[in-house]
Amino acid sequence: MIDPGNGNGLRVLVPFLILVLGGGLGIGALTVPGDWYAGLAKPAFNPPNWLFGPAWTCLYVLIAVAGSRTFRRDPRGVAMMAWWAQLLLNFAWPVAFFAAHAVAAALALVLALLGAIIVFVIASWRPDPVAAWLFAPYAAWVGFASVLNGSILALN
């Protein structure tokens, strides 16, 4: 599952894991939800706070594996450009939502993130269906997060 190419899979995967997991943990540490988030009205389907850390950790591993596979196959292709776009949008969302308290801007970011994920899946589908499928749980989670973000915007 790691290596679609010439045997250098781990040498490419490890930096991707460091980038994605490290970036995610760093952004998470800098944008702790805090009292502002606790005081927001949330929909009944809002998951418990403890779920977000394990969910994102699993998703970040899948994102890193998909990214490393794509980078090894075509580092300048459409799929890789979409991969970089989704990562930037992913890291920007908590800054907008939790740090800036810009719920509407965060909704725009999460919808753009969902779009970048879909572009990645489409661009990866034929050359590397494994990479495309690795993004399926991510697409589902971000789709749910989009509805959740929109609901929080509507309620507040």
PyRosetta script that sets phi, psi and omega in degrees:
from pyrosetta import init, pose_from_sequence

init()
pose = pose_from_sequence("MIDPGNGNGLRVLVPFLILVLGGGLGIGALTVPGDWYAGLAKPAFNPPNWLFGPAWTCLYVLIAVAGSRTFRRDPRGVAMMAWWAQLLLNFAWPVAFFAAHAVAAALALVLALLGAIIVFVIASWRPDPVAAWLFAPYAAWVGFASVLNGSILALN")
pose.set_psi(1, -26.0)
pose.set_omega(1, -176.8)
pose.set_phi(2, -80.9)
pose.set_psi(2, -38.7)
pose.set_omega(2, -162.2)
pose.set_phi(3, -116.2)
pose.set_psi(3, 97.9)
pose.set_omega(3, 176.2)
pose.set_phi(4, -87.1)
pose.set_psi(4, 0.2)
pose.set_omega(4, -171.1)
pose.set_phi(5, -123.7)
pose.set_psi(5, -126.4)
pose.set_omega(5, -164.7)
pose.set_phi(6, -99.5)
pose.set_psi(6, 20.2)
pose.set_omega(6, 175.3)
pose.set_phi(7, 100.3)
pose.set_psi(7, 0.4)
pose.set_omega(7, -179.8)
pose.set_phi(8, -97.7)
pose.set_psi(8, 21.9)
pose.set_omega(8, -173.3)
pose.set_phi(9, -54.0)
pose.set_psi(9, -48.5)
pose.set_omega(9, -177.1)
pose.set_phi(10, -69.1)
pose.set_psi(10, -33.8)
pose.set_omega(10, 178.9)
pose.set_phi(11, -65.6)
pose.set_psi(11, -26.3)
pose.set_omega(11, 176.5)
pose.set_phi(12, -91.4)
pose.set_psi(12, -38.8)
pose.set_omega(12, -176.9)
pose.set_phi(13, -63.7)
pose.set_psi(13, -44.0)
pose.set_omega(13, -175.3)
pose.set_phi(14, -58.0)
pose.set_psi(14, -47.9)
pose.set_omega(14, 176.5)
pose.set_phi(15, -61.9)
pose.set_psi(15, -34.9)
pose.set_omega(15, 177.5)
pose.set_phi(16, -65.8)
pose.set_psi(16, -41.7)
pose.set_omega(16, 176.9)
pose.set_phi(17, -62.2)
pose.set_psi(17, -43.0)
pose.set_omega(17, 179.4)
pose.set_phi(18, -63.1)
pose.set_psi(18, -45.4)
pose.set_omega(18, -179.7)
pose.set_phi(19, -62.0)
pose.set_psi(19, -51.7)
pose.set_omega(19, -172.9)
pose.set_phi(20, -73.6)
pose.set_psi(20, -50.6)
pose.set_omega(20, 179.8)
pose.set_phi(21, -67.2)
pose.set_psi(21, -44.2)
pose.set_omega(21, 179.5)
pose.set_phi(22, -63.9)
pose.set_psi(22, -44.1)
pose.set_omega(22, 177.8)
pose.set_phi(23, -63.2)
pose.set_psi(23, -43.6)
pose.set_omega(23, 179.3)
pose.set_phi(24, -63.2)
pose.set_psi(24, -44.1)
pose.set_omega(24, 178.2)
pose.set_phi(25, -65.1)
pose.set_psi(25, -40.9)
pose.set_omega(25, 179.6)
pose.set_phi(26, -63.7)
pose.set_psi(26, -47.6)
pose.set_omega(26, 178.0)
pose.set_phi(27, -62.0)
pose.set_psi(27, -41.5)
pose.set_omega(27, 179.0)
pose.set_phi(28, -61.3)
pose.set_psi(28, -39.9)
pose.set_omega(28, 179.8)
pose.set_phi(29, -68.7)
pose.set_psi(29, -32.8)
pose.set_omega(29, -179.0)
pose.set_phi(30, -82.5)
pose.set_psi(30, -15.8)
pose.set_omega(30, -175.1)
pose.set_phi(31, -127.9)
pose.set_psi(31, 47.5)
pose.set_omega(31, 178.4)
pose.set_phi(32, -59.7)
pose.set_psi(32, 132.0)
pose.set_omega(32, -174.8)
pose.set_phi(33, -51.7)
pose.set_psi(33, -53.1)
pose.set_omega(33, 174.6)
pose.set_phi(34, 71.8)
pose.set_psi(34, -165.7)
pose.set_omega(34, -174.1)
pose.set_phi(35, -65.3)
pose.set_psi(35, -37.0)
pose.set_omega(35, -179.8)
pose.set_phi(36, -57.0)
pose.set_psi(36, -50.3)
pose.set_omega(36, -179.3)
pose.set_phi(37, -65.0)
pose.set_psi(37, -41.4)
pose.set_omega(37, 180.0)
pose.set_phi(38, -59.9)
pose.set_psi(38, -31.5)
pose.set_omega(38, -177.9)
pose.set_phi(39, -84.1)
pose.set_psi(39, -6.3)
pose.set_omega(39, 179.5)
pose.set_phi(40, -74.2)
pose.set_psi(40, 147.0)
pose.set_omega(40, 169.5)
pose.set_phi(41, -74.4)
pose.set_psi(41, 133.4)
pose.set_omega(41, -177.9)
pose.set_phi(42, -127.1)
pose.set_psi(42, 152.5)
pose.set_omega(42, 179.1)
pose.set_phi(43, -70.3)
pose.set_psi(43, 161.8)
pose.set_omega(43, -178.7)
pose.set_phi(44, -60.5)
pose.set_psi(44, -26.3)
pose.set_omega(44, -177.6)
pose.set_phi(45, -88.8)
pose.set_psi(45, 9.4)
pose.set_omega(45, 177.1)
pose.set_phi(46, -62.6)
pose.set_psi(46, 124.3)
pose.set_omega(46, -179.5)
pose.set_phi(47, -68.5)
pose.set_psi(47, 159.6)
pose.set_omega(47, 175.5)
pose.set_phi(48, -66.5)
pose.set_psi(48, 148.5)
pose.set_omega(48, -176.1)
pose.set_phi(49, -56.9)
pose.set_psi(49, -34.9)
pose.set_omega(49, -176.7)
pose.set_phi(50, -64.9)
pose.set_psi(50, -19.3)
pose.set_omega(50, -177.1)
pose.set_phi(51, -74.2)
pose.set_psi(51, -28.4)
pose.set_omega(51, -172.7)
pose.set_phi(52, -64.8)
pose.set_psi(52, -42.9)
pose.set_omega(52, -179.4)
pose.set_phi(53, -59.8)
pose.set_psi(53, -55.1)
pose.set_omega(53, 178.6)
pose.set_phi(54, -63.0)
pose.set_psi(54, -38.1)
pose.set_omega(54, 180.0)
pose.set_phi(55, -62.8)
pose.set_psi(55, -48.3)
pose.set_omega(55, -178.5)
pose.set_phi(56, -68.1)
pose.set_psi(56, -33.7)
pose.set_omega(56, 177.3)
pose.set_phi(57, -61.5)
pose.set_psi(57, -46.9)
pose.set_omega(57, 177.6)
pose.set_phi(58, -62.1)
pose.set_psi(58, -45.5)
pose.set_omega(58, -179.8)
pose.set_phi(59, -63.0)
pose.set_psi(59, -40.4)
pose.set_omega(59, 179.7)
pose.set_phi(60, -62.9)
pose.set_psi(60, -36.0)
pose.set_omega(60, 176.1)
pose.set_phi(61, -64.2)
pose.set_psi(61, -45.6)
pose.set_omega(61, 178.2)
pose.set_phi(62, -62.1)
pose.set_psi(62, -41.0)
pose.set_omega(62, 178.6)
pose.set_phi(63, -62.0)
pose.set_psi(63, -43.8)
pose.set_omega(63, -179.4)
pose.set_phi(64, -64.9)
pose.set_psi(64, -44.2)
pose.set_omega(64, 180.0)
pose.set_phi(65, -62.9)
pose.set_psi(65, -46.3)
pose.set_omega(65, 178.6)
pose.set_phi(66, -61.2)
pose.set_psi(66, -42.6)
pose.set_omega(66, 179.3)
pose.set_phi(67, -63.7)
pose.set_psi(67, -42.5)
pose.set_omega(67, -179.6)
pose.set_phi(68, -66.5)
pose.set_psi(68, -39.7)
pose.set_omega(68, 177.2)
pose.set_phi(69, -62.0)
pose.set_psi(69, -44.2)
pose.set_omega(69, -177.8)
pose.set_phi(70, -68.3)
pose.set_psi(70, -42.0)
pose.set_omega(70, 179.2)
pose.set_phi(71, -60.6)
pose.set_psi(71, -41.0)
pose.set_omega(71, -179.6)
pose.set_phi(72, -68.5)
pose.set_psi(72, -32.2)
pose.set_omega(72, -178.2)
pose.set_phi(73, -80.2)
pose.set_psi(73, -46.4)
pose.set_omega(73, -174.1)
pose.set_phi(74, -157.2)
pose.set_psi(74, 84.4)
pose.set_omega(74, -172.5)
pose.set_phi(75, -66.6)
pose.set_psi(75, -13.5)
pose.set_omega(75, -179.8)
pose.set_phi(76, -118.9)
pose.set_psi(76, 12.4)
pose.set_omega(76, -176.9)
pose.set_phi(77, -81.4)
pose.set_psi(77, 176.5)
pose.set_omega(77, -179.4)
pose.set_phi(78, -60.2)
pose.set_psi(78, -42.6)
pose.set_omega(78, -179.4)
pose.set_phi(79, -60.9)
pose.set_psi(79, -42.0)
pose.set_omega(79, -179.1)
pose.set_phi(80, -69.6)
pose.set_psi(80, -37.0)
pose.set_omega(80, 176.0)
pose.set_phi(81, -63.1)
pose.set_psi(81, -41.0)
pose.set_omega(81, 177.1)
pose.set_phi(82, -65.8)
pose.set_psi(82, -36.1)
pose.set_omega(82, 178.6)
pose.set_phi(83, -62.1)
pose.set_psi(83, -46.4)
pose.set_omega(83, 179.3)
pose.set_phi(84, -64.6)
pose.set_psi(84, -40.1)
pose.set_omega(84, 179.4)
pose.set_phi(85, -61.5)
pose.set_psi(85, -45.0)
pose.set_omega(85, -179.1)
pose.set_phi(86, -64.3)
pose.set_psi(86, -35.9)
pose.set_omega(86, -179.1)
pose.set_phi(87, -66.6)
pose.set_psi(87, -43.9)
pose.set_omega(87, 178.3)
pose.set_phi(88, -62.3)
pose.set_psi(88, -44.1)
pose.set_omega(88, 178.2)
pose.set_phi(89, -65.3)
pose.set_psi(89, -39.5)
pose.set_omega(89, 178.3)
pose.set_phi(90, -59.5)
pose.set_psi(90, -46.1)
pose.set_omega(90, -178.6)
pose.set_phi(91, -74.3)
pose.set_psi(91, -24.8)
pose.set_omega(91, 179.5)
pose.set_phi(92, -77.3)
pose.set_psi(92, -31.7)
pose.set_omega(92, -174.6)
pose.set_phi(93, -57.1)
pose.set_psi(93, -52.1)
pose.set_omega(93, -178.2)
pose.set_phi(94, -64.1)
pose.set_psi(94, -28.2)
pose.set_omega(94, 176.5)
pose.set_phi(95, -65.0)
pose.set_psi(95, -47.2)
pose.set_omega(95, 179.1)
pose.set_phi(96, -64.2)
pose.set_psi(96, -46.3)
pose.set_omega(96, -173.6)
pose.set_phi(97, -76.1)
pose.set_psi(97, -59.2)
pose.set_omega(97, -171.7)
pose.set_phi(98, -83.5)
pose.set_psi(98, -36.1)
pose.set_omega(98, -177.4)
pose.set_phi(99, -87.3)
pose.set_psi(99, -46.7)
pose.set_omega(99, -177.1)
pose.set_phi(100, -89.2)
pose.set_psi(100, -12.9)
pose.set_omega(100, -177.4)
pose.set_phi(101, 58.1)
pose.set_psi(101, 31.8)
pose.set_omega(101, -178.5)
pose.set_phi(102, -98.9)
pose.set_psi(102, 79.6)
pose.set_omega(102, -173.6)
pose.set_phi(103, -63.0)
pose.set_psi(103, -40.3)
pose.set_omega(103, 179.5)
pose.set_phi(104, -67.6)
pose.set_psi(104, -43.9)
pose.set_omega(104, 177.5)
pose.set_phi(105, -63.4)
pose.set_psi(105, -38.1)
pose.set_omega(105, 177.9)
pose.set_phi(106, -63.8)
pose.set_psi(106, -37.0)
pose.set_omega(106, 176.9)
pose.set_phi(107, -62.9)
pose.set_psi(107, -43.5)
pose.set_omega(107, 177.2)
pose.set_phi(108, -61.0)
pose.set_psi(108, -41.3)
pose.set_omega(108, 178.9)
pose.set_phi(109, -64.9)
pose.set_psi(109, -43.6)
pose.set_omega(109, -177.3)
pose.set_phi(110, -69.2)
pose.set_psi(110, -32.2)
pose.set_omega(110, 176.0)
pose.set_phi(111, -70.6)
pose.set_psi(111, -38.0)
pose.set_omega(111, 174.7)
pose.set_phi(112, -65.2)
pose.set_psi(112, -38.5)
pose.set_omega(112, 176.4)
pose.set_phi(113, -60.0)
pose.set_psi(113, -46.4)
pose.set_omega(113, 178.3)
pose.set_phi(114, -59.7)
pose.set_psi(114, -40.8)
pose.set_omega(114, 176.9)
pose.set_phi(115, -61.6)
pose.set_psi(115, -43.7)
pose.set_omega(115, 178.8)
pose.set_phi(116, -64.3)
pose.set_psi(116, -37.9)
pose.set_omega(116, 177.4)
pose.set_phi(117, -63.0)
pose.set_psi(117, -44.5)
pose.set_omega(117, 179.7)
pose.set_phi(118, -63.3)
pose.set_psi(118, -42.0)
pose.set_omega(118, 176.8)
pose.set_phi(119, -61.0)
pose.set_psi(119, -42.9)
pose.set_omega(119, 178.2)
pose.set_phi(120, -59.3)
pose.set_psi(120, -47.2)
pose.set_omega(120, -178.6)
pose.set_phi(121, -60.9)
pose.set_psi(121, -46.6)
pose.set_omega(121, -179.9)
pose.set_phi(122, -62.5)
pose.set_psi(122, -45.6)
pose.set_omega(122, -177.9)
pose.set_phi(123, -69.2)
pose.set_psi(123, -25.7)
pose.set_omega(123, -178.4)
pose.set_phi(124, -91.2)
pose.set_psi(124, -17.9)
pose.set_omega(124, -168.5)
pose.set_phi(125, -52.7)
pose.set_psi(125, -52.1)
pose.set_omega(125, -177.6)
pose.set_phi(126, -76.7)
pose.set_psi(126, -48.8)
pose.set_omega(126, -176.0)
pose.set_phi(127, -72.9)
pose.set_psi(127, -28.8)
pose.set_omega(127, -177.5)
pose.set_phi(128, -153.3)
pose.set_psi(128, 81.1)
pose.set_omega(128, -178.5)
pose.set_phi(129, -60.5)
pose.set_psi(129, -26.8)
pose.set_omega(129, 178.0)
pose.set_phi(130, -62.8)
pose.set_psi(130, -46.7)
pose.set_omega(130, 178.7)
pose.set_phi(131, -60.7)
pose.set_psi(131, -41.6)
pose.set_omega(131, 178.7)
pose.set_phi(132, -61.3)
pose.set_psi(132, -46.6)
pose.set_omega(132, 179.9)
pose.set_phi(133, -66.0)
pose.set_psi(133, -30.8)
pose.set_omega(133, 177.5)
pose.set_phi(134, -61.5)
pose.set_psi(134, -24.5)
pose.set_omega(134, 178.9)
pose.set_phi(135, -88.2)
pose.set_psi(135, -5.8)
pose.set_omega(135, -178.4)
pose.set_phi(136, -60.7)
pose.set_psi(136, -49.3)
pose.set_omega(136, 177.9)
pose.set_phi(137, -63.3)
pose.set_psi(137, -34.7)
pose.set_omega(137, 178.1)
pose.set_phi(138, -63.7)
pose.set_psi(138, -45.7)
pose.set_omega(138, 178.4)
pose.set_phi(139, -61.0)
pose.set_psi(139, -43.0)
pose.set_omega(139, 179.5)
pose.set_phi(140, -63.3)
pose.set_psi(140, -44.8)
pose.set_omega(140, -178.5)
pose.set_phi(141, -65.0)
pose.set_psi(141, -43.2)
pose.set_omega(141, -179.0)
pose.set_phi(142, -70.6)
pose.set_psi(142, -33.3)
pose.set_omega(142, 172.8)
pose.set_phi(143, -60.8)
pose.set_psi(143, -45.5)
pose.set_omega(143, 176.7)
pose.set_phi(144, -63.1)
pose.set_psi(144, -43.3)
pose.set_omega(144, 179.4)
pose.set_phi(145, -62.0)
pose.set_psi(145, -33.9)
pose.set_omega(145, 177.6)
pose.set_phi(146, -64.3)
pose.set_psi(146, -44.9)
pose.set_omega(146, 177.9)
pose.set_phi(147, -64.2)
pose.set_psi(147, -42.1)
pose.set_omega(147, 179.2)
pose.set_phi(148, -63.2)
pose.set_psi(148, -47.2)
pose.set_omega(148, 178.8)
pose.set_phi(149, -60.5)
pose.set_psi(149, -44.7)
pose.set_omega(149, 178.3)
pose.set_phi(150, -62.3)
pose.set_psi(150, -38.7)
pose.set_omega(150, 178.9)
pose.set_phi(151, -67.3)
pose.set_psi(151, -40.6)
pose.set_omega(151, 177.9)
pose.set_phi(152, -64.3)
pose.set_psi(152, -40.0)
pose.set_omega(152, 177.0)
pose.set_phi(153, -60.9)
pose.set_psi(153, -45.6)
pose.set_omega(153, -178.7)
pose.set_phi(154, -65.8)
pose.set_psi(154, -34.1)
pose.set_omega(154, -177.4)
pose.set_phi(155, -81.2)
pose.set_psi(155, -17.0)
pose.set_omega(155, -175.6)
pose.set_phi(156, -120.4)
pose.dump_pdb("model.pdb")
